[in-house]
Amino acid sequence: MGSSRRASLELEGASRSSNGSGITVLYVEIAPEYGGATASLVSRLRQMDRGKVRSIVLCSAGHIADMFTDLGLPVYTVHFPRYLGWSRVRLAAVRFYNPAIIPGHLLVLSGVLKAALRLEHEEHLDIIHGSALFSNLYALAAGLILRKPVIWHINDSRFLENRWLLHSLARFVKKIVTICRYMEERFLDEGFPRSKIEMIHQPISVNDFRPLNRERCRKELGLDSNGRVLGFVGRLDPGKGLESFLEVGSLLKRDHHNITLLIAGNGKDVKYVQSIRDMAERLKLGENAVFLGFRQDVPTVMNSMDVLLFPSLLDEAFGRAVAEAGACGIPVVATDVGAVSEVIADQETGMLVKADDVSDMAEKVSRLLHDPDLASRMGTAARKRVKNMFSPELHWVRLTQLYGEVLAK
């Protein structure tokens, strides 16, 4: 390996297919940390039809690479430089021109281009498919060097904050895949031609995310089997509404002394994460607030809950935790931001509230806690909605058709 100050490349020890069947697609997922885009790609590739699509992954070294390697896929990695501003990458994620991270971009880009040239020699690629903010740009660079068609996958509404960059580069992209109607309309409103936009919902497996025995799940997590559990799953980042979550918990504690506020996820901003822990102390939540950190057993975490609260203030492009909880049959109270209303049918599969309206969040959560029959009906309806709308099988049918259309052109 190269030094920590160099973007270096290595081939992970995953087995490599040699049958040459199907379309060979390089998926690019290069990010400083695990997040929704990575989770989405892992889920998609786990469900793919390997007889039609041969998948190769170019991603960040470390934990992210391990997740793809575990799927038995060929994995190539680029090492992220952890200096030169990458520690602030989450705060400057959409400012591609930020001087603090340009050197880091260039180092990673050099590693991506070296990887692309090696991949073309060893794998014979057909399509290069980006997955998120930076990854889409790196995928485009690789596609231009190799003269391969490029597809952008839009998992994050922040991508549109760089309008000048998008319009300049999108002409070199064959297709832009949005994961919801909301983002599709936003791209169309920005003047992108409808012929370039393809909406394909995120896939959620109702086999991976399904109802499990609540008592057993709570026992695995060390939780009171007889208490109430209000959960949060996601990044511990500014804008995700952690402050609102704790305030709601403080209000609910007055009537539910045995309530547990279960927080699953981690954050890159150590000071912000500590501020959330400090807030829990100031609100005297004490042992009621349980910070699990990053978890891979998300179905277990979800099934330990009575209600999931999704208090985001951001312009969410999907709301993956909302759909995963629904697949587990867990009712959700969520802020009506971005595309969340596409996932939740208000008052049928969950409840929507205005962003930052803590009292309304607390009232709706309390209603579900006091009415287990209502909670059960909403959970059952939510699972049915996820199964019908976010089927992995339908996702791959549409994506495979899209690959065929791109290659035909």
Secondary structure, DSSP 8 states (H G I E B T S, - for coil): ---TTS--EEE-S-----S--SEEEEEEE--SS--HHHHHHHHHHHT--TTTEEEEEEEETTHHHHHHHTTT--EEEE---SSTTGGGTTTTTT-TT-TTTHHHHHHHHHHHHHHHHHHHHHH--SEEEE-SHHHHHHHHHHHHHHT--EEEEE--GGGGG-HHHHHHHGGG-SEEEESSHHHHHHHHHTT--GGGEEE------TTTS----HHHHHHHHT--TTSEEEEEES---TTS-HHHHHHHHHHHTTT-TTEEEEEE---S-HHHHHHHHHHHHHTT-GGGEEEEES-S-HHHHHHT-SEEEE---S--S--HHHHHHHHTT--EEEE--TTHHHH--BTTTEEEE-TT-HHHHHHHHHHHHH-HHHHHHHHHHHHHHHHHHS-HHHHHHHHHHHHHHHHH-
